[in-house]
Structure formats: C-alpha cells, structure tokens
Amino acid sequence: MNEPNKIQNPESAVPKTPEMNDRDFINDILSYEKYMTDSYSVALNEASHEALYQDLLAVFNETQNMQRELYNMMFKKGWYALEAADSQKMQQTYQQFSNYMNQFPHQGPAQ
C-alpha cells in the first residue's frame, strides 16, 4: 500500500526470516557505497598530489557509479521509495536560494 506522496515500484517479495535476504544484502552494500563516496569526496578535497588525486578520482567515480546501480536496482524492485516533493515547497525553496544568489559578491563571469 503506497502513501499518496510516495513514489515506489511494486515491491519484490523477499523471505521474512531472521537471515539476511537479497534486499538486506543490497541495502547493506548501498549504505557502504554511500559511506565510501562521502569518504572519497573528503579525500579528494584534501589531496595535494596530482597523481594521487587522479587515482582517488577514478576510484570515486567507480564507487559512485556502483552506488547508482544499486540504488536503481533497489528502486526497480520496490525496495527504495521516494517522497514526491510538494510543488509549492519546491517553488518557495527555489525562491529562497535565488535570493541568496543575489547576496554573493560575484555573480559569475564579468560581462
């Protein structure tokens, strides 16, 4: 049963047992991949050696792509739900951040 503002595919059945099932394993790996992309992002920000930076960037990209594949798989199987955004709240947030942009000292390239 989906809530009205939930975006979710029909859920693929998994065994309801104390042992980990496919959903549990994929969710565990997805959580790990998210943690790793966060960690690689910090390392990229701190890397001063160009060759190390490029190696970290390659691993980050692979990890990020794997995270996206796992997310897509979970969403396709109905194991990952999203909440539909309220259009009025989106417009308010857009307006709020647009106003912040006007406060920046540099508005982009000189004209």
HELIX and SHEET records of a PDB file:
HELIX    1   1 ASP A   22  GLU A   46  1                                  25    
HELIX    2   2 GLU A   50  LYS A   76  1                                  27    
HELIX    3   3 SER A   87  MET A  101  1                                  15    
SHEET    1   A 2 LYS A   6  ILE A   7  0                                        
SHEET    2   A 2 LEU A  82  GLU A  83 -1                                        
END                                                                             
